[in-house]
Amino acid sequence: MKTLVIHPDDRSTDFLKLIYEGKGYDVITERSDRQIPMSKIIEEVRNHDRILMLGHGCSFGLLGFCDTFMNKEFIEVLRTKECVCIWCNANNYVEREGIKGFYTGMFISEVGEARAYGITIDQDKVTYSNELFGELMGTMVESPNVLNEIKTSYIGECPVIKFNNERLYYKNDNIKVKKQYDKQFLIF
């Protein structure tokens, strides 16, 4: 499956490189009209089967690419692809725009984010959570059972891992599938 990665260059999300490094995927790290026009990004998405979108973001898409993510043509093309959307609150974007594939809700990757959700934790534990997630997703990203596999492997006593694990989802067509370990819930 031909895969494109959109991962804005940001040291705080370098752990997400563990998902795609060494796999030979095409990678876009910059978005500016001078470097990569929106039409080129849309063309690249059209020419790939799977799109990995990784980094910091919000309900409107990846930070640094929000203008692209809100573009109607981009969304229409993205709807035809298998996607992996890993950024804070990607669930709002995926569910609103009808995207299919693996995605996250709020995803704690920094101490400040943990504190905002009432989790007192040090940087070492957040780093451990980030690296564990990146390593596991790197081995599972191509699996047809990625959600079940990551939810059963990305576990531990770390409260950030528990928080993040509860906010991992998969959507196929019009059905949102949320699996928690060996239980499956369908939400229409």
N, C-alpha and C positions, 0 to 999 in steps of 0.2 A: 504494500500500500504506500503510495507516494505521500510523504508527510511534509508539511510546512509548519515551522515554529515561528510565532510572533512573540518575542520576549524582549521588551524594552531593556536596554542596558542599564542596570542598577545594581550596585554592590549588595544591597540588602536583600535581593532576590537571587543571588548567585546560586543558592542551594537548588534552585529549580533547574539549573543546567544539568544536574545529575539525571534528569528525566530523559534528556535527548543527546547528551554528548556521546560521541563515538558511534552514533547510529546512522550517520550519513544523511540526516534530514536537512532540508533547506531551512535557513534561519534568517529572520529579519529582526534586527535589534534597534534600528533607528527609524523615526518617522518625522520627516520634515519635507516640505515641498521641494527643497533644493536637493535632498538626497533620494527620497523615494516618493514620487507622487501617488496620490490615492489610487489613480487608475492602474498603476503598476501593482499595488498591493492587491487590488481586486482581481487583476489578471493572474497573479500568483495563487490566490485562493482558488480561482477557477481551475487552475492546472494541477491541483493536488487533491487527494482523496480524504486525507485527515488533516485537521488544522489544530495545532496546540497553541493556545493563547495563555501566556503565563506572566505573572508579575503583580504589581500593585494595581488596584482598580476600584471601581465603584459600580453602581447600578447601570451606568452608561457605557461601560467597557474598560479597557486597559488605559491607565493613565499614560498620556503621551500619544495615544491613538484614538481618543474618544471621538474626534471628528470622523474618523474612518468607521468606527463601530456604530455610529448613528447614521451613516450613509445608507439610504434605502437599497441601493444596488448591492452594496457590500452584504447587508443583512439577507437579501434574497439569495445571493450566491452561497452564503454561509449556511443557510437552511438546508442546502442540498449535500452538505458535508458531514462527516463524522468528526465531532469536535471534542477537545479537552480544554475546559475553561477553568483555570486555576488563578483566581484573584479574589479579594474580599468582595463578597456579595455578588458573585457571578450568577448566583441563582436568580436574582431579579432580572438580569439581562437575558439569560437563557430562557426562562419561563415566559417573559414578556415577548420575546422575539421569535419563539418557536424553534430554537436551536436544539439539535439532538446530540447526545453524547454524555461524557463524564463532566461534572462541574462541582464547584464548591459554593457553600454559603460563606458567612463570615469566616475567615481563616486567619488565625493568630500566627504571625510570623515575627513579631517584635514584642519586647517587654512592655512598651507603652500600650499596645493593643490589648495585651493580657490584663493590664491594670484597668483599662476602660471597661472590661467585663468582670472585674472583681477578682481576678486571679493574681495572687502575689507569687511571683516566680523570678528567678535570676536568669541572666543571659545564657549561662551554660545549658540550662534546661530547655530554653527556647531554641538554642542552636541545635541541641540534640534532637528535638522534635522536628525541626526544619530538615536536618540532614537525613533523619530516618525516613521522613515522608519522601524526600527527593530520591533517595536510593531505592525505596520500595516502588515508587511510581516508575522509576527507570526500568525496573525489571517487569513491571506489569502493564505498562501503558498500551502495549499492543494486544493485550489479552481481551477476548470477547467478554470475559467475566471480571473486568477491571474493578468494578465497584465492590463486588463480594470479596475479591482477593485483597484489595487494599484495606477494607474495613476489618477483615480478620487478621491482617498482618500489622497494621499501623495501630498498635495497642501498647499500653503500659500504664504505670501509675502516674505519670506526668499529667497534670491537669490540662495542659495545653493540648496534648495528644487526645485526651478524652473530649475536650471541647471541639477540636477540629474534626475528629472522627464522626461526631454526631451531625456534622454539616457537610457530608460527602454524598453526592447524588448521581443518578444516571437517568437520562430521559431518552426514550426511543419513540420517535414519532409523537403521538399525542398522549402517551402515557408516561407519567413521572414515576419511576421505580425507586423506592427508598428501601435499601436492605440494611438491616442491623444484624450483623453476624449471620445466623442461619434463618432469621425471620424475614419475610418479604411483605411489604405493604404497598398496595397500589393506590394512587391518588389520582382521580380524574379531574 
